[in-house]
Amino acid sequence: MPPSCGRRRAAAMAGAAGEPDVGGMVAVSAGLYVGGAESCSSPASLAAAGVVAVLTVDAEEPPAVPGVRTLHVRARDEPGADLLSRLDECAAFIGAARAGGGAALVRWVNPGFQGQLKLYEAMGCTVDSGSALYKRYRLQMLRERYPELQDLPREVFADDPTNMCQTLNTEVLYRCRKCRRSLFRSSSILSHVEGDGPTAFVHKRITESAQLCGGGPDKCTSYFIEPVQWMEPALLGVMEGQLLCPKCTSKLGSFSWRGEQCSCGRWVTPAFQIHKSRVDEVRTLPVGNLLTAKT
């Protein structure tokens, strides 16, 4: 299915609009309906709408619908429930029904799910686990699933660069400026939309000189990154604190699961902030058959 079709389908699912149809279904696009639990109560209504497939998002599996293909995604009907990780499967299920000339019915109405659909669309209608958007979403979900911040899944921590094979890599490596210990790679940086600069700090007193400096080409004086393995002991069971170099213990930055404000004015949640002044960039460049590091 062309990406444009997937984008239209995700947009339609995220912004359902229209009047209830027969059986409590709402037509959001050609061959796609959204409805509640009652929408499957009348097989005749489903047949009249051409529905050949029903996708249900619920904690409990619903009764089978005669003559209709079904897919059940086990998730509570709550904004914090994870639907994003199943959206590739859901999109394929809906696409197959519509490709055959039939219609699909999706049974859920939830603002949190709609937000995940919009994120899915922003990623190009595919779940890209390497995307900064996906990584930030995954971190935001951790607070709800692990309120005590204990026993966090290992996959939320990026690999420690010191444990990775030193092969040719186009990524930038960031090292502690004091002891040269490798800390993270450029793929771990979670970019954000630049904020409004000093005007975002209206609750603080700002000097005239600070206001003048705020309009420079690089308003962000820190990198906001995903957690890296060497951070794990500092993060578990703690809402906020300092980030220290695991080798020389010099201060690199700070973290807060509640979020922190970037120097550009943007609020980032959660925040794992490394000050740019505390690290050096190392770019590996090939020279013949040798590799050299450029700082």
C-alpha positions in Angstrom: 0.0 0.0 0.0 1.5 3.4 -0.9 2.6 5.5 2.0 0.2 8.3 1.1 -2.7 5.8 1.6 -1.4 4.9 5.0 -1.1 8.5 6.0 -4.7 9.2 4.9 -5.9 6.2 6.9 -4.0 7.2 10.0 -5.3 10.7 9.8 -8.8 9.6 9.3 -8.6 7.2 12.3 -7.0 9.9 14.4 -9.6 12.6 13.6 -12.8 10.6 13.3 -15.7 12.9 12.3 -19.2 12.4 11.1 -22.7 11.3 12.1 -23.5 7.9 13.7 -24.4 5.4 11.0 -26.7 2.4 11.4 -25.7 0.3 14.4 -23.7 3.1 16.1 -20.9 3.2 13.6 -19.3 6.4 12.4 -17.9 6.6 8.8 -14.5 8.4 8.9 -13.3 7.5 5.4 -14.2 5.3 2.5 -14.3 1.7 3.8 -13.5 2.7 7.4 -15.8 3.0 10.4 -15.3 3.6 14.1 -17.7 2.5 16.7 -18.2 1.4 20.3 -19.1 -2.0 21.8 -22.6 -1.9 20.5 -21.5 -1.5 16.9 -21.2 -5.3 16.4 -24.6 -6.1 17.9 -26.3 -6.2 14.5 -24.8 -8.4 11.8 -27.3 -7.0 9.4 -25.9 -3.5 10.0 -22.3 -4.7 9.4 -23.3 -6.4 6.2 -25.2 -3.3 5.0 -22.1 -1.2 5.5 -19.9 -3.8 3.8 -17.8 -4.5 6.9 -15.7 -7.6 6.4 -13.2 -7.0 9.2 -13.5 -5.8 12.8 -10.5 -4.5 14.9 -11.2 -4.4 18.6 -9.0 -2.6 21.2 -10.1 -3.8 24.6 -8.9 -5.6 27.7 -11.3 -8.5 27.0 -11.7 -10.4 23.8 -15.2 -9.8 22.3 -17.5 -12.6 21.0 -16.9 -13.7 17.5 -18.8 -12.0 14.7 -20.2 -14.6 12.2 -18.7 -14.1 8.7 -16.3 -11.3 9.7 -12.6 -11.4 10.2 -11.5 -10.1 13.6 -8.3 -8.9 15.2 -8.2 -8.3 19.0 -5.6 -6.0 20.5 -5.5 -6.6 24.2 -5.2 -3.1 25.8 -7.3 -1.3 28.4 -9.4 1.6 27.0 -7.2 4.1 28.8 -5.2 7.0 27.4 -1.9 5.6 28.8 -2.3 2.1 27.2 0.2 1.3 24.5 -1.4 0.9 21.1 1.5 2.3 19.1 3.6 -0.9 19.2 0.7 -2.8 17.5 -0.2 -0.2 14.9 1.8 -1.8 12.0 -0.3 -5.0 12.5 -3.5 -3.0 12.8 -2.8 -1.0 9.7 -2.1 -4.1 7.7 -5.3 -5.7 8.9 -7.4 -2.7 7.9 -5.6 -2.3 4.6 -6.2 -5.9 3.6 -10.0 -5.5 4.2 -10.2 -2.3 2.2 -7.9 -3.7 -0.6 -10.4 -6.5 -1.2 -13.2 -3.9 -1.7 -14.7 -4.3 1.8 -14.8 -2.1 4.9 -13.3 -2.3 8.3 -14.7 -1.4 11.7 -12.4 -0.2 14.5 -13.9 -0.4 18.0 -12.3 2.3 20.2 -12.7 6.0 21.0 -9.9 7.3 23.2 -8.0 10.6 23.1 -4.8 8.8 24.1 -5.1 6.3 21.2 -5.8 9.2 18.8 -2.6 10.9 20.0 -0.7 7.7 19.3 -2.2 7.5 15.8 -1.0 11.0 15.1 2.5 10.0 16.3 2.3 7.0 14.0 1.4 9.3 11.1 4.3 11.6 12.0 6.7 8.6 11.7 5.5 7.9 8.2 2.9 5.3 9.2 5.4 2.8 10.4 6.7 2.0 13.9 10.3 3.2 13.8 12.0 2.2 17.1 15.0 4.2 16.1 13.0 7.4 15.7 13.5 10.2 18.2 9.7 10.6 18.3 9.2 6.9 19.2 12.0 7.0 21.9 10.5 10.1 23.5 7.0 8.5 23.5 8.5 5.3 25.1 10.1 7.3 27.9 6.9 9.2 28.6 5.0 5.9 28.9 7.5 4.6 31.5 6.3 7.0 34.2 2.8 5.4 34.0 3.9 1.8 33.8 6.7 2.0 36.4 5.7 4.8 38.9 8.4 3.6 41.3 11.0 3.7 38.5 12.3 0.3 39.5 13.1 -2.7 37.2 13.0 -0.6 34.1 13.1 -2.6 30.8 16.7 -3.0 29.5 15.6 -1.9 26.0 15.0 1.7 27.2 18.7 2.2 27.8 20.9 2.8 24.8 24.1 0.7 24.5 27.2 2.1 26.3 29.6 3.2 23.6 32.5 1.7 25.5 30.9 -1.8 25.0 30.4 -1.4 21.3 32.8 -2.6 18.6 34.9 0.2 17.3 34.1 -0.1 13.6 33.6 2.5 10.9 30.6 4.5 11.9 29.2 7.7 10.5 27.7 8.6 13.9 29.3 11.3 16.0 30.6 10.0 19.4 30.5 12.3 22.5 33.1 12.0 25.1 33.7 13.5 28.6 35.8 16.6 28.0 37.7 15.9 31.2 38.6 12.2 31.0 37.7 11.4 27.4 35.4 8.5 28.4 32.9 7.7 25.6 29.3 8.7 26.8 26.8 8.5 23.9 26.4 8.6 20.2 24.5 11.0 18.0 21.6 8.5 17.5 20.8 8.9 21.2 20.1 12.6 20.9 16.3 13.4 21.1 15.9 16.6 19.2 13.1 19.0 20.1 11.4 22.0 18.5 13.2 25.2 19.5 11.4 27.2 22.1 10.9 31.0 22.4 14.2 31.7 24.1 14.2 34.2 27.1 10.6 35.0 26.7 9.8 31.5 27.9 11.3 32.3 31.2 8.9 35.0 32.3 8.7 33.6 35.8 12.4 34.4 36.2 14.3 37.7 36.3 16.3 38.0 33.1 19.1 40.5 32.7 19.4 42.6 29.6 22.6 40.9 28.6 21.0 37.5 28.9 18.2 38.6 26.6 20.7 39.8 24.0 22.6 36.5 24.1 19.4 34.5 23.8 19.0 35.1 20.1 22.1 33.4 18.9 22.3 30.6 16.3 22.4 27.9 18.9 20.0 28.6 21.7 20.2 25.0 23.1 23.2 24.8 25.3 22.5 21.1 26.2 21.9 17.8 24.5 18.7 16.0 25.6 19.3 12.3 25.1 17.8 8.9 25.7 19.1 7.1 28.8 22.4 5.2 28.3 23.4 2.0 30.2 25.9 3.8 32.4 23.1 6.0 33.7 21.0 3.2 35.1 22.3 3.2 38.7 21.6 6.9 39.0 18.1 6.7 37.5 16.4 3.8 39.3 14.0 4.8 42.0 14.8 8.5 41.8 12.8 11.3 40.2 15.6 13.7 39.5 19.3 14.2 40.1 22.7 14.9 38.6 24.4 13.0 35.8 28.0 12.3 36.5 30.7 10.9 34.3 31.0 7.1 35.2 34.8 7.3 35.1 35.9 10.7 36.6 32.6 11.6 38.3 32.7 15.2 36.9 29.2 16.7 36.5 27.8 16.3 33.0 24.3 17.5 33.4 21.1 16.5 35.2 17.9 14.4 34.7 14.3 14.7 35.7 11.4 12.4 34.9 9.1 15.3 35.5 10.9 17.3 32.8 13.3 20.3 32.5 13.4 23.5 30.5 16.0 23.8 27.8 18.0 27.0 27.5 15.9 27.7 24.3 12.8 27.8 26.4 11.3 24.4 25.4 10.1 22.2 28.2 11.3 18.6 27.7 9.7 15.6 29.5 11.3 13.5 30.7 14.7 15.1 30.5 18.2 13.6 30.4 20.3 16.7 29.8 24.0 16.8 29.0 25.6 20.2 28.9 27.4 20.8 25.6 30.3 22.5 27.4 31.1 19.2 29.3 31.6 17.0 26.2 33.5 16.9 23.0 32.4 15.6 19.6 34.5 12.9 18.0 33.9 12.2 14.3 35.6 9.1 12.8 36.9 9.8 9.3 38.4 7.1 6.9 41.9 7.8 5.6 42.8 5.0 3.2 42.4 1.8 5.2 43.0 3.6 8.5 40.5 5.3 10.8 41.2 8.6 12.4 39.3 10.5 15.1 38.6 14.2 14.6 37.6 16.1 17.7 
